[in-house]
Amino acid sequence: MLKKVDYMVVLNRIICTIFAVMIVIMIVVLIIGVVDLFIDIGDLAVKHQLRSGYLEIIYDVLTLFIVIELMRSVTEYFTAKRIRMTFIADAGIVFVVREIMIKLFEGHVEAGELYGLSALIVALTILRVGSVLLHQRDIRLTQENSK
């Protein structure tokens, strides 16, 4: 006899396996990033090149924030079986802010580029606020329907 296969169970197992592998990779990247940050701090202390050293440290710290936000997004999938837009928007905002800070610190930023990145931050912020408001509305509706 042929056994009936529940494809949704198989699909969910595959997705969970992929996300578990992604979390392991992000943990490794996070560890490498922290080690690289400490190496950069050591180089800053030894070489006394403050301008380029600070740029590397700022770049590393903000990159670690992006990886942390993405990791939160992936781990949220395991608990809620969905990816929350707020974590993705947070990672996007941190990424754009990182780019602006680096360009401003280097002094290689044009006005048009700065306006474009600022508009992107505004759009991501509106997306984040909207997703929080919709999430709170969904919670309220769920609570009202359960009464």
C-alpha positions in Angstrom: 0.0 0.0 0.0 1.1 3.5 -0.7 1.4 5.8 2.3 -0.2 9.2 2.0 2.4 12.0 2.4 1.4 15.2 4.1 3.3 17.7 2.0 2.8 20.6 4.4 4.6 18.6 7.1 7.5 17.9 4.8 7.6 21.5 3.6 7.6 22.8 7.2 10.5 20.4 8.1 12.5 21.6 5.2 11.9 25.2 6.0 12.8 24.7 9.7 16.0 22.9 8.6 17.0 25.7 6.3 16.3 28.3 9.0 18.3 26.3 11.5 21.3 26.2 9.2 20.9 30.0 8.6 21.0 30.6 12.4 24.2 28.5 12.7 25.8 30.5 9.9 24.7 33.8 11.5 26.1 32.7 14.8 29.4 31.9 13.2 29.4 35.3 11.3 28.6 37.0 14.6 31.5 35.3 16.4 33.8 36.2 13.5 32.5 39.8 13.6 33.2 40.2 17.3 36.7 38.7 17.0 37.3 41.1 14.0 36.0 44.0 16.2 38.5 43.2 18.9 41.3 42.9 16.4 40.4 46.3 15.0 40.4 47.8 18.6 43.9 46.3 19.1 45.1 47.7 15.8 43.7 51.1 16.8 45.6 51.0 20.1 48.9 49.9 18.5 48.9 52.0 15.3 47.3 55.2 16.7 45.5 55.8 13.4 42.4 57.2 14.9 40.5 58.3 11.8 40.7 55.0 9.9 40.5 52.9 13.1 37.3 54.6 14.2 35.8 54.0 10.8 36.6 50.3 10.9 35.1 50.0 14.4 32.0 51.9 13.5 31.6 49.8 10.4 32.1 46.5 12.4 29.7 47.5 15.2 26.9 48.6 12.9 27.4 45.4 10.7 27.0 43.3 13.9 23.8 45.2 14.7 22.5 44.2 11.2 23.4 40.6 11.7 21.7 40.6 15.1 18.5 42.1 13.7 18.5 39.5 10.9 19.1 36.7 13.5 16.1 38.0 15.5 14.0 37.8 12.4 15.0 34.2 11.7 14.5 33.1 15.3 11.1 34.8 15.4 10.1 32.5 12.6 10.6 29.5 14.9 8.4 30.9 17.6 5.6 32.5 15.5 6.0 30.7 12.2 6.1 34.0 10.5 8.7 36.7 9.9 7.9 40.0 11.6 8.4 43.1 9.4 9.6 45.2 12.3 12.9 43.1 12.5 13.5 43.4 8.8 12.7 47.2 8.8 15.1 47.6 11.8 17.9 45.8 9.9 17.2 48.0 6.9 17.3 51.2 9.0 20.5 50.2 10.7 22.0 49.3 7.3 21.1 52.7 5.8 22.3 54.6 8.9 25.6 52.7 8.7 26.1 53.8 5.1 25.3 57.4 5.9 27.6 57.4 8.9 30.5 55.9 6.9 30.0 58.3 4.0 29.8 61.3 6.4 32.8 60.2 8.3 34.9 59.7 5.2 33.6 63.0 3.8 32.7 61.4 0.4 28.9 62.1 0.3 27.0 64.1 -2.2 23.8 66.0 -1.4 21.7 63.9 -3.7 22.9 60.7 -2.3 22.3 61.9 1.2 18.7 63.0 0.3 18.1 59.6 -1.2 19.4 57.7 1.8 17.4 60.0 4.1 14.2 59.3 2.1 14.9 55.6 2.4 15.2 55.9 6.1 11.9 57.7 6.2 10.2 55.0 4.1 11.6 52.2 6.3 10.5 54.1 9.4 7.0 54.5 8.1 7.0 50.8 7.2 8.2 49.9 10.7 5.6 52.1 12.5 2.9 50.8 10.2 3.8 47.2 10.9 3.8 47.8 14.6 0.4 49.5 14.5 -1.0 46.6 12.4 0.4 44.1 14.8 -1.2 45.8 17.7 -4.5 46.0 15.9 -4.3 42.3 15.1 -3.7 41.6 18.8 -6.6 43.7 19.8 -8.9 42.0 17.3 -7.8 38.6 18.5 -8.5 39.5 22.1 -11.9 40.9 21.3 -12.8 37.8 19.2 -11.8 35.5 22.1 -14.1 37.1 24.6 
